[in-house]
């Protein structure tokens, strides 16, 4: 009776509106099934390898034993967090991780931007494509091969750099055995490997800039340098800010593979980072709960820094990740 009254007044009954919405949603799913199938592998990857393992974070608060299992292991609360912060090497690990990441951002983040700006000014297409191809190639070198190349170049007996030093009359240096050189080696090798690949996004952003802006700048008498400062950089600023925020969000995530392969016990005072410490505790010594607690602390710092930097960016520049 109520549906008839609503119908006579030109209104749609509630259950009919629900059915219409569901039908439209199902039709949309059916029409987008090809796109959904394309997204499905990525979705499954994140669910299986990123979201489902989050349940294992509870190991940080348990005295985990592989014989007792996940559910039967006794709850110990913040025991392993206290154990980590009571470790005399905890500050060294945090300091090394922060410094490596901070120096990588300080020196490594601007380099692809500068490279993209200069590359954009190259007018000969063949030369531009050649430089791009050469700069991209190191990105496809595996970390193991990269570290092997670094070790060979810096070898105290046969390394290219030490041979050059010897030729110039300087003393040979065992770079890989001196802790004072570790951060420099780590950062320079990282810049060399990622420079070309990281510049792709900036080159794409530059190519989307309206050419009329450059024409207006030329009419106003702006040279190439002023065009870069007052046109190019402001136009790609949102891209720069977004990538900078993502870098800040992973400031505690130093690349484990390269840090692990470059370090040795003699240079732990600068080379030992949280990721390598977690590896030794969890994989080599079997302290799964301890390693998980340290890893959780590391992730919590990353999330906190990401949220804070995103809020600051949103207030200052109106550009943010969410």
PLY file of the C-alpha trace (Angstrom):
ply
format ascii 1.0
element vertex 322
property float x
property float y
property float z
element edge 321
property int vertex1
property int vertex2
end_header
0.00 0.00 0.00
2.88 2.36 0.92
4.68 1.57 -2.36
1.49 2.33 -4.31
1.05 5.69 -2.56
4.72 6.58 -3.25
4.31 5.48 -6.85
1.19 7.62 -7.28
3.17 10.62 -5.96
6.00 9.99 -8.43
8.46 8.80 -5.74
10.51 5.59 -5.91
10.02 3.05 -3.12
13.12 2.58 -0.93
13.57 -1.10 -1.87
13.34 -0.19 -5.56
16.00 2.52 -5.15
18.30 -0.03 -3.45
17.74 -2.55 -6.20
18.45 0.11 -8.84
21.71 1.10 -7.11
22.81 -2.53 -6.80
21.93 -3.18 -10.42
23.92 -0.15 -11.57
26.89 -1.24 -9.44
26.80 -4.80 -10.83
26.50 -3.44 -14.38
29.52 -1.22 -13.75
31.50 -4.20 -12.49
30.50 -6.21 -15.55
31.48 -3.41 -17.92
34.85 -2.96 -16.16
35.73 -6.65 -15.83
38.72 -6.39 -18.18
40.19 -3.50 -16.21
39.52 -5.30 -12.92
41.29 -8.41 -14.21
44.30 -6.24 -15.08
44.37 -4.79 -11.56
43.78 -8.15 -9.88
47.46 -9.37 -9.83
48.59 -6.13 -8.16
45.72 -6.29 -5.68
46.53 -9.89 -4.79
50.20 -9.02 -4.40
49.47 -6.31 -1.82
46.91 -8.45 0.02
49.13 -11.54 0.21
52.53 -9.93 0.81
51.65 -6.67 2.58
48.32 -6.88 4.40
48.03 -10.52 5.50
51.54 -10.53 7.05
50.49 -7.62 9.29
48.89 -10.21 11.57
52.42 -11.39 12.34
53.15 -8.06 14.06
51.73 -9.68 17.22
54.95 -11.72 17.41
56.59 -8.52 18.69
54.50 -8.80 21.86
54.95 -12.55 22.35
57.79 -14.86 23.31
57.42 -16.67 20.00
58.47 -20.29 19.69
58.18 -22.27 16.46
57.34 -25.37 18.52
54.48 -23.71 20.42
53.16 -21.88 17.39
51.75 -18.42 16.97
48.67 -18.75 19.16
50.27 -20.75 22.01
53.35 -18.57 22.48
53.12 -16.58 25.76
52.31 -12.88 25.74
55.18 -10.72 27.04
53.97 -7.19 26.19
56.72 -4.62 25.59
59.56 -6.85 26.79
61.45 -6.86 23.48
61.00 -3.13 22.92
62.56 -2.52 26.34
65.32 -4.97 25.45
66.11 -3.07 22.24
66.17 0.37 23.85
68.31 -1.06 26.64
70.82 -2.33 24.07
73.95 -0.12 24.11
74.06 -0.32 20.30
70.45 0.85 19.80
71.35 4.53 19.40
74.14 3.60 16.99
71.69 1.65 14.82
69.11 4.47 14.81
71.78 7.11 14.15
73.36 5.16 11.27
69.97 4.48 9.68
68.84 8.11 9.95
72.15 9.52 8.71
72.33 7.20 5.70
68.75 8.04 4.71
69.13 11.76 5.42
72.34 12.01 3.39
70.78 9.98 0.58
67.85 12.42 0.44
70.07 15.49 0.84
72.46 14.53 -1.97
70.49 11.96 -3.94
67.05 13.56 -4.19
68.01 16.80 -6.01
70.30 15.04 -8.52
67.56 13.54 -10.77
65.79 16.93 -10.79
68.96 18.75 -11.86
69.72 16.02 -14.41
66.19 16.24 -15.88
66.41 20.05 -16.11
69.72 19.91 -17.98
68.61 17.03 -20.19
65.49 18.94 -21.15
67.67 21.71 -22.54
69.49 19.36 -24.94
68.12 20.10 -28.39
69.83 17.36 -30.40
67.50 14.37 -30.14
70.19 11.75 -30.83
72.45 13.10 -28.11
69.51 13.35 -25.72
68.41 9.75 -26.32
72.00 8.50 -25.98
72.46 10.24 -22.61
69.07 8.95 -21.41
69.88 5.37 -22.41
73.29 5.44 -20.75
71.88 6.98 -17.56
69.07 4.39 -17.34
71.35 1.36 -17.66
72.76 1.29 -14.08
69.21 0.93 -12.71
69.00 -2.57 -14.21
72.21 -3.74 -12.55
71.48 -5.99 -9.57
72.66 -4.91 -6.13
75.07 -7.86 -5.92
76.72 -6.88 -9.22
76.82 -3.23 -8.17
78.57 -4.03 -4.90
81.01 -6.31 -6.75
81.84 -3.46 -9.14
82.34 -1.04 -6.24
84.60 -3.54 -4.46
86.68 -4.04 -7.62
87.02 -0.31 -8.31
88.06 0.39 -4.70
90.32 -2.61 -4.20
93.56 -1.55 -2.43
95.72 -3.66 -4.74
94.04 -3.69 -8.18
91.30 -1.07 -7.90
91.10 1.65 -10.54
90.93 4.46 -7.98
93.91 3.19 -5.99
95.91 2.66 -9.17
95.23 6.28 -10.08
96.25 7.41 -6.60
99.46 5.39 -6.85
100.18 6.89 -10.28
99.82 10.39 -8.80
102.11 9.53 -5.91
99.47 9.11 -3.19
99.19 6.25 -0.74
96.78 3.40 -1.48
93.69 3.30 0.77
91.57 0.31 1.84
88.27 2.12 1.35
86.05 -0.84 2.22
87.84 -1.32 5.54
87.51 2.24 6.81
84.24 3.21 8.46
84.67 6.89 7.53
84.25 6.05 3.82
81.17 3.81 4.09
78.48 6.49 3.87
80.21 8.23 0.96
80.50 4.96 -0.96
76.90 4.02 -0.21
75.45 7.39 -1.30
77.58 7.91 -4.44
76.89 4.38 -5.70
73.17 4.93 -5.04
73.14 8.21 -6.98
74.97 6.61 -9.91
72.55 3.70 -10.03
69.28 5.64 -9.71
70.05 9.01 -11.36
68.68 8.30 -14.84
65.74 6.15 -13.78
64.57 8.62 -11.12
64.62 11.46 -13.64
61.90 9.85 -15.81
59.03 11.28 -13.76
60.54 14.76 -13.80
61.11 14.63 -17.57
57.49 13.54 -18.03
56.30 16.42 -15.83
58.45 18.90 -17.77
57.09 17.64 -21.11
53.53 18.46 -19.94
54.30 22.13 -19.27
52.37 24.49 -21.52
54.82 25.94 -24.07
52.96 29.24 -24.02
54.43 29.87 -20.57
57.94 29.72 -22.05
56.90 31.97 -24.93
55.53 34.52 -22.46
58.75 34.32 -20.44
60.84 34.93 -23.60
58.72 37.96 -24.46
59.38 39.29 -20.94
63.11 38.91 -21.59
63.77 35.78 -19.51
66.83 33.75 -20.45
67.19 29.98 -20.12
68.16 30.11 -16.44
65.23 32.35 -15.52
62.86 30.15 -17.53
63.99 27.18 -15.47
63.66 29.08 -12.18
60.35 30.85 -12.82
58.55 28.46 -15.19
59.90 24.90 -15.13
60.52 24.42 -11.42
57.18 25.92 -10.24
55.30 23.78 -12.79
56.91 20.53 -11.63
56.79 21.50 -7.94
53.79 19.20 -7.16
55.73 16.23 -8.57
58.82 17.18 -6.58
56.83 17.57 -3.34
54.98 14.27 -3.79
58.18 12.31 -4.39
59.90 14.11 -1.52
57.09 13.09 0.84
57.39 9.48 -0.29
61.13 9.63 0.38
60.54 11.05 3.85
58.04 8.27 4.53
60.74 5.67 3.98
63.58 7.52 5.70
64.18 4.61 8.07
64.20 2.04 5.25
67.82 1.91 4.19
68.31 -0.61 1.38
69.16 -3.83 3.21
70.92 -5.62 0.37
73.53 -2.97 -0.37
74.15 -2.08 3.28
74.56 -5.77 4.12
76.89 -6.52 1.20
79.07 -3.42 1.69
79.53 -3.77 5.44
81.86 -5.90 7.54
82.27 -6.16 11.34
85.18 -3.72 11.25
83.00 -0.82 10.10
79.83 -1.52 12.11
80.17 1.84 13.86
78.89 3.56 10.67
77.62 0.67 8.51
75.37 -1.27 10.90
71.73 -0.22 10.38
68.39 -1.42 11.75
67.69 -3.68 8.76
70.98 -5.57 9.06
70.51 -5.85 12.84
67.02 -7.32 12.30
68.51 -9.83 9.84
71.16 -10.98 12.31
68.69 -11.27 15.18
65.84 -12.88 13.25
67.49 -15.07 10.61
70.93 -15.87 12.00
70.14 -16.07 15.72
66.47 -17.08 15.58
65.22 -14.29 17.89
62.04 -13.79 15.89
60.15 -11.75 18.49
63.09 -9.43 19.10
63.64 -8.89 15.37
59.93 -8.30 14.81
59.79 -5.72 17.61
62.71 -3.77 16.14
61.15 -3.94 12.67
57.81 -2.71 14.04
59.53 0.23 15.75
61.23 1.06 12.44
57.91 0.98 10.55
56.18 3.11 13.21
58.82 5.83 12.81
58.32 5.77 9.03
54.53 6.12 9.30
54.85 8.95 11.85
57.30 10.89 9.68
55.10 10.40 6.60
51.97 11.69 8.35
53.77 14.70 9.86
55.51 15.67 6.61
52.24 15.26 4.68
50.41 17.58 7.11
53.17 20.19 6.90
53.19 20.03 3.10
49.39 20.34 2.96
49.45 23.46 5.12
52.37 25.15 3.35
51.90 24.21 -0.32
48.42 22.68 -0.62
50.10 19.56 -2.08
49.79 16.28 -0.21
49.47 12.53 -0.65
45.93 12.49 0.76
0 1
1 2
2 3
3 4
4 5
5 6
6 7
7 8
8 9
9 10
10 11
11 12
12 13
13 14
14 15
15 16
16 17
17 18
18 19
19 20
20 21
21 22
22 23
23 24
24 25
25 26
26 27
27 28
28 29
29 30
30 31
31 32
32 33
33 34
34 35
35 36
36 37
37 38
38 39
39 40
40 41
41 42
42 43
43 44
44 45
45 46
46 47
47 48
48 49
49 50
50 51
51 52
52 53
53 54
54 55
55 56
56 57
57 58
58 59
59 60
60 61
61 62
62 63
63 64
64 65
65 66
66 67
67 68
68 69
69 70
70 71
71 72
72 73
73 74
74 75
75 76
76 77
77 78
78 79
79 80
80 81
81 82
82 83
83 84
84 85
85 86
86 87
87 88
88 89
89 90
90 91
91 92
92 93
93 94
94 95
95 96
96 97
97 98
98 99
99 100
100 101
101 102
102 103
103 104
104 105
105 106
106 107
107 108
108 109
109 110
110 111
111 112
112 113
113 114
114 115
115 116
116 117
117 118
118 119
119 120
120 121
121 122
122 123
123 124
124 125
125 126
126 127
127 128
128 129
129 130
130 131
131 132
132 133
133 134
134 135
135 136
136 137
137 138
138 139
139 140
140 141
141 142
142 143
143 144
144 145
145 146
146 147
147 148
148 149
149 150
150 151
151 152
152 153
153 154
154 155
155 156
156 157
157 158
158 159
159 160
160 161
161 162
162 163
163 164
164 165
165 166
166 167
167 168
168 169
169 170
170 171
171 172
172 173
173 174
174 175
175 176
176 177
177 178
178 179
179 180
180 181
181 182
182 183
183 184
184 185
185 186
186 187
187 188
188 189
189 190
190 191
191 192
192 193
193 194
194 195
195 196
196 197
197 198
198 199
199 200
200 201
201 202
202 203
203 204
204 205
205 206
206 207
207 208
208 209
209 210
210 211
211 212
212 213
213 214
214 215
215 216
216 217
217 218
218 219
219 220
220 221
221 222
222 223
223 224
224 225
225 226
226 227
227 228
228 229
229 230
230 231
231 232
232 233
233 234
234 235
235 236
236 237
237 238
238 239
239 240
240 241
241 242
242 243
243 244
244 245
245 246
246 247
247 248
248 249
249 250
250 251
251 252
252 253
253 254
254 255
255 256
256 257
257 258
258 259
259 260
260 261
261 262
262 263
263 264
264 265
265 266
266 267
267 268
268 269
269 270
270 271
271 272
272 273
273 274
274 275
275 276
276 277
277 278
278 279
279 280
280 281
281 282
282 283
283 284
284 285
285 286
286 287
287 288
288 289
289 290
290 291
291 292
292 293
293 294
294 295
295 296
296 297
297 298
298 299
299 300
300 301
301 302
302 303
303 304
304 305
305 306
306 307
307 308
308 309
309 310
310 311
311 312
312 313
313 314
314 315
315 316
316 317
317 318
318 319
319 320
320 321
